């Protein structure tokens, strides 16, 4: 039996915290607020981190055993599909603004495209990952001798996809429909799922390689800071060239590929530091486990809290500003 990866708990909890932060900043400021969107630019790594973590957790659980497809799909789709349908209905109702009939008629399309609220696309992509995971596992196992080339190939593909999405805007036909809903399509994130699966497959050697780095904390902090500064510099360059701040800080662009991988690696390195010094059963250790277990529910519900706060500000306290 493989060990529990406490590092992944740290990555999960901190990523969920950053999700709450990015939504709070984004939806409480304007699309032309350059400093705020600069913060959002750095926090946008969260969706990529989630998909890395999904690939990692799935592969880690099935490295040494085959996927029994029927039970696997049944368990995963029930665990995610039912909350997805429930919360899609909830968010459709709270945003109906009194037009209940219109909301009901729109519900099938919102279920199909994950558009009932801004964070539900993640569950839709997760279910796409579950659908193809048996193929992903087969591919990772079969290509074990060439994983370096596999990663390089998917990295090149991801950058090419982000460049195309950043420079093209099809508005008609099937391609236009797919482009409109690109956030909710697995095809927009192939590198991250594969990267997580590859790390899980080679976890022992991956950890050994990190252990050989001298002064790992300083190297990690410096590396993440340099890449983050580069991402911010690119963002400011786009703003200086006349791009609106929220467009310049968009998730699906080439610079986020490098930044997201650096951020995830930094979080994992932080998790390794925690795991190496953790005191099993301590108050902090129990708090981390509880937070990790509750993170999915918090992810689903936190936009409801944010919506309520912003609604109250508009209707009750806005005149006090």
C-alpha positions as CSV (number, residue, x, y, z in Angstrom):
1,X,0.0,0.0,0.0
2,X,1.4,3.4,-1.0
3,X,1.8,6.1,1.6
4,X,-0.6,9.0,2.2
5,X,0.8,12.0,0.3
6,X,0.5,14.8,2.9
7,X,2.1,17.1,0.4
8,X,-1.0,16.8,-1.8
9,X,-3.1,17.9,1.2
10,X,-1.1,21.1,1.4
11,X,-1.4,21.7,-2.3
12,X,-5.2,21.2,-2.2
13,X,-5.9,23.4,0.8
14,X,-3.7,26.3,-0.4
15,X,-5.0,26.1,-3.9
16,X,-8.6,26.3,-2.6
17,X,-7.6,29.3,-0.5
18,X,-6.3,30.9,-3.6
19,X,-9.5,30.2,-5.5
20,X,-11.5,32.0,-2.9
21,X,-9.0,34.9,-3.1
22,X,-9.1,35.2,-6.9
23,X,-12.9,35.2,-6.9
24,X,-13.0,37.7,-4.1
25,X,-10.6,40.1,-5.9
26,X,-12.0,39.6,-9.3
27,X,-15.7,40.1,-8.4
28,X,-15.2,43.0,-6.0
29,X,-13.1,45.1,-8.5
30,X,-13.5,46.4,-12.0
31,X,-12.2,44.8,-15.2
32,X,-9.9,47.8,-15.8
33,X,-8.3,47.8,-12.3
34,X,-4.7,47.2,-13.2
35,X,-3.3,46.3,-9.7
36,X,-6.2,44.1,-8.9
37,X,-6.0,42.2,-12.2
38,X,-2.2,41.9,-11.6
39,X,-3.1,39.9,-8.4
40,X,-5.7,37.9,-10.3
41,X,-3.0,37.1,-13.0
42,X,-0.9,35.3,-10.4
43,X,-3.8,33.6,-8.7
44,X,-5.1,32.2,-12.0
45,X,-2.8,29.2,-11.5
46,X,-5.5,27.6,-9.4
47,X,-7.4,25.8,-12.1
48,X,-4.3,24.4,-13.6
49,X,-3.2,23.3,-10.1
50,X,-6.6,21.5,-9.6
51,X,-6.2,19.6,-12.8
52,X,-2.6,18.6,-12.0
53,X,-3.8,17.4,-8.6
54,X,-6.7,15.5,-10.2
55,X,-4.3,13.7,-12.5
56,X,-1.9,13.0,-9.6
57,X,-4.5,11.6,-7.2
58,X,-6.1,9.4,-9.8
59,X,-2.8,8.0,-11.1
60,X,-1.4,7.6,-7.6
61,X,-4.3,5.4,-6.7
62,X,-4.1,3.2,-9.8
63,X,-0.3,2.9,-10.5
64,X,-0.2,-0.7,-9.4
65,X,-3.7,-1.9,-10.2
66,X,-5.9,-1.7,-13.3
67,X,-8.9,0.5,-13.5
68,X,-12.2,-1.5,-13.1
69,X,-14.0,0.9,-15.5
70,X,-17.6,0.3,-14.5
71,X,-17.2,0.8,-10.7
72,X,-14.6,3.6,-11.3
73,X,-17.0,5.6,-13.4
74,X,-20.0,4.9,-11.2
75,X,-18.2,6.0,-8.0
76,X,-16.6,9.1,-9.6
77,X,-19.6,10.3,-11.5
78,X,-21.9,9.9,-8.5
79,X,-19.5,11.7,-6.2
80,X,-19.1,14.7,-8.6
81,X,-22.2,14.5,-10.8
82,X,-24.8,14.7,-8.1
83,X,-23.2,17.8,-6.5
84,X,-22.8,19.3,-9.9
85,X,-26.5,19.0,-10.7
86,X,-27.5,20.2,-7.3
87,X,-25.4,23.3,-7.3
88,X,-26.2,24.0,-10.9
89,X,-29.9,24.2,-9.9
90,X,-29.0,26.3,-6.8
91,X,-27.0,28.9,-8.7
92,X,-29.5,29.0,-11.5
93,X,-32.2,29.9,-9.0
94,X,-30.3,32.6,-7.2
95,X,-29.3,34.3,-10.4
96,X,-32.8,34.0,-12.0
97,X,-33.7,37.5,-10.6
98,X,-37.3,36.6,-10.5
99,X,-37.4,35.0,-14.0
100,X,-37.9,31.5,-12.8
101,X,-39.4,30.1,-16.0
102,X,-36.5,31.4,-18.0
103,X,-34.0,29.9,-15.6
104,X,-35.8,26.5,-15.8
105,X,-35.7,26.6,-19.6
106,X,-32.0,27.5,-19.6
107,X,-31.1,24.8,-17.1
108,X,-30.3,22.0,-19.7
109,X,-27.9,24.2,-21.5
110,X,-26.2,25.3,-18.3
111,X,-25.8,21.7,-17.2
112,X,-24.3,20.9,-20.6
113,X,-21.8,23.7,-20.6
114,X,-21.2,24.4,-16.8
115,X,-22.4,28.0,-17.1
116,X,-24.8,28.2,-14.2
117,X,-22.1,30.0,-12.2
118,X,-18.5,30.9,-12.9
119,X,-16.8,28.0,-11.0
120,X,-18.9,25.0,-12.0
121,X,-16.9,24.4,-15.2
122,X,-14.3,22.7,-12.9
123,X,-16.7,19.9,-12.1
124,X,-17.6,19.4,-15.7
125,X,-13.9,19.2,-16.7
126,X,-13.3,16.8,-13.8
127,X,-16.0,14.5,-15.1
128,X,-14.3,14.6,-18.5
129,X,-11.1,13.5,-16.8
130,X,-12.8,10.6,-15.1
131,X,-14.3,9.6,-18.5
132,X,-10.9,9.3,-20.2
133,X,-8.8,8.3,-17.2
134,X,-8.7,4.6,-18.1
135,X,-7.1,5.7,-21.4
136,X,-4.7,8.1,-19.6
137,X,-3.5,5.4,-17.2
138,X,-3.0,3.0,-20.1
139,X,-1.1,5.6,-22.0
140,X,1.1,6.6,-19.0
141,X,2.0,2.9,-18.3
142,X,2.7,2.1,-21.9
143,X,4.9,5.1,-22.5
144,X,7.0,4.7,-19.3
145,X,10.3,4.7,-21.1
146,X,9.6,8.0,-22.8
147,X,7.9,10.1,-20.2
148,X,10.4,12.9,-20.6
149,X,9.3,13.2,-24.3
150,X,5.7,12.8,-23.3
151,X,5.9,15.7,-21.0
152,X,7.8,17.8,-23.5
153,X,5.2,17.0,-26.2
154,X,2.3,17.9,-24.1
155,X,4.0,21.1,-22.9
156,X,4.5,22.1,-26.6
157,X,0.9,21.2,-27.3
158,X,-0.4,23.2,-24.3
159,X,1.6,26.3,-25.3
160,X,0.3,26.0,-28.9
161,X,-3.3,25.7,-27.7
162,X,-2.9,28.7,-25.4
163,X,-1.4,30.8,-28.2
164,X,-4.2,29.9,-30.6
165,X,-6.9,30.7,-28.0
166,X,-5.2,33.9,-27.1
167,X,-4.9,35.1,-30.8
168,X,-8.0,33.7,-32.4
169,X,-11.7,34.4,-31.7
170,X,-14.0,32.2,-33.9
171,X,-17.6,33.3,-33.5
172,X,-19.6,30.9,-35.7
173,X,-20.2,27.2,-36.3
174,X,-19.1,24.3,-34.2
175,X,-15.6,25.8,-33.6
176,X,-17.1,29.0,-32.4
177,X,-19.4,27.1,-30.0
178,X,-16.4,25.1,-28.6
179,X,-14.3,28.3,-28.3
180,X,-17.1,30.0,-26.4
181,X,-17.1,27.2,-23.8
182,X,-13.3,26.4,-23.9
183,X,-13.1,26.9,-20.1
184,X,-15.2,23.8,-19.6
185,X,-13.4,21.5,-22.1
186,X,-10.7,19.1,-21.1
187,X,-8.9,19.8,-24.4
188,X,-7.9,23.2,-22.9
189,X,-5.9,21.6,-20.1
190,X,-4.2,18.3,-21.4
191,X,-0.7,19.1,-20.0
192,X,-1.8,19.5,-16.4
193,X,-3.6,16.2,-16.1
194,X,-0.7,14.4,-17.8
195,X,1.9,16.2,-15.6
196,X,0.1,15.2,-12.4
197,X,-0.2,11.6,-13.6
198,X,3.5,11.5,-14.6
199,X,4.6,12.8,-11.2
200,X,2.4,10.2,-9.4
201,X,3.9,7.4,-11.6
202,X,7.5,8.5,-10.7
203,X,6.8,9.9,-7.2
204,X,9.7,8.3,-5.5
205,X,12.3,9.3,-8.1
206,X,10.7,12.8,-8.3
207,X,11.0,13.3,-4.6
208,X,14.6,11.9,-4.7
209,X,15.4,14.5,-7.4
210,X,14.0,17.3,-5.3
211,X,16.0,16.1,-2.3
212,X,19.2,16.4,-4.2
213,X,18.7,20.1,-4.7
214,X,20.9,22.2,-2.4
215,X,19.1,24.7,-0.3
216,X,15.7,23.6,-1.7
217,X,13.6,26.2,0.1
218,X,15.7,29.1,-1.3
219,X,15.9,27.6,-4.8
220,X,12.1,27.1,-4.8
221,X,11.3,30.5,-3.6
222,X,13.7,32.2,-6.0
223,X,12.5,30.1,-8.9
224,X,8.8,30.8,-8.3
225,X,9.5,34.5,-7.7
226,X,11.4,34.8,-10.9
227,X,8.7,33.1,-13.0
228,X,6.0,35.1,-11.2
229,X,7.8,38.3,-11.9
230,X,8.1,37.4,-15.6
231,X,4.4,36.7,-15.7
232,X,3.6,40.0,-14.2
233,X,6.0,41.8,-16.6
234,X,4.2,40.2,-19.5
235,X,0.8,41.3,-18.1
236,X,2.0,44.9,-17.7
237,X,3.4,44.8,-21.2
238,X,0.0,43.8,-22.6
239,X,-1.7,46.5,-20.5
240,X,0.8,49.1,-21.7
241,X,0.0,48.1,-25.3
242,X,-3.6,48.9,-24.7
243,X,-5.1,45.6,-23.6
244,X,-7.8,45.9,-21.0
245,X,-6.5,44.6,-17.7
246,X,-8.8,41.6,-17.3
247,X,-8.0,40.4,-20.8
248,X,-4.3,40.8,-20.2
249,X,-4.7,38.7,-17.1
250,X,-6.7,35.9,-18.8
251,X,-6.1,32.3,-17.8
252,X,-5.8,30.7,-21.2
253,X,-2.7,32.3,-22.6
254,X,0.9,30.9,-23.1
255,X,2.5,32.7,-20.1
256,X,0.2,30.9,-17.7
257,X,1.6,27.5,-18.7
258,X,5.0,28.4,-17.3
259,X,3.7,30.2,-14.3
260,X,1.1,27.6,-13.4
261,X,3.7,24.8,-13.4
262,X,6.1,26.9,-11.3
263,X,3.4,27.7,-8.8
264,X,2.3,24.1,-8.5
265,X,5.9,23.0,-8.0
266,X,6.4,25.6,-5.4
267,X,3.3,24.5,-3.5
268,X,4.4,20.9,-3.7
269,X,7.8,21.8,-2.4
270,X,6.1,23.7,0.5
271,X,4.1,20.5,1.1
272,X,7.2,18.4,1.3
273,X,8.7,20.7,3.9
274,X,5.5,20.4,5.9
275,X,5.3,16.6,5.5
276,X,9.0,16.2,6.6
277,X,8.4,18.1,9.8
278,X,4.7,17.4,10.6
279,X,3.7,16.1,14.0
280,X,1.2,13.4,13.3
281,X,-2.0,14.0,15.3
282,X,-1.1,17.5,16.2
283,X,-3.7,20.3,16.2
284,X,-2.3,21.7,13.0
285,X,-2.1,18.3,11.4
286,X,-5.7,17.6,12.2
287,X,-6.8,21.0,10.9
288,X,-5.0,20.4,7.6
289,X,-6.7,17.0,7.2
290,X,-10.1,18.5,8.0
291,X,-9.6,21.4,5.6
292,X,-8.5,19.0,2.9
293,X,-11.6,16.8,3.4
294,X,-13.9,19.8,3.4
295,X,-12.3,21.7,0.6
296,X,-14.6,20.4,-2.2
297,X,-17.7,21.5,-0.3
298,X,-16.2,24.9,0.4
299,X,-15.3,25.3,-3.2
300,X,-18.9,24.6,-4.2
301,X,-20.4,27.0,-1.6
302,X,-18.0,29.9,-1.4
303,X,-19.4,31.8,-4.5
304,X,-22.8,31.7,-2.8
305,X,-21.4,33.5,0.2
306,X,-19.6,36.0,-2.1
307,X,-22.8,36.5,-4.1
308,X,-24.7,37.2,-0.8
309,X,-22.1,39.7,0.3
310,X,-22.1,41.6,-3.0
311,X,-26.0,41.4,-3.2
312,X,-26.2,43.0,0.3
313,X,-23.7,45.7,-0.7
314,X,-25.8,46.6,-3.7
315,X,-29.2,46.5,-2.0
316,X,-28.6,47.4,1.6
317,X,-25.2,49.0,2.3
318,X,-24.1,50.5,-1.0
319,X,-25.6,53.9,-0.1
320,X,-23.2,54.1,2.9
321,X,-20.1,54.2,0.7
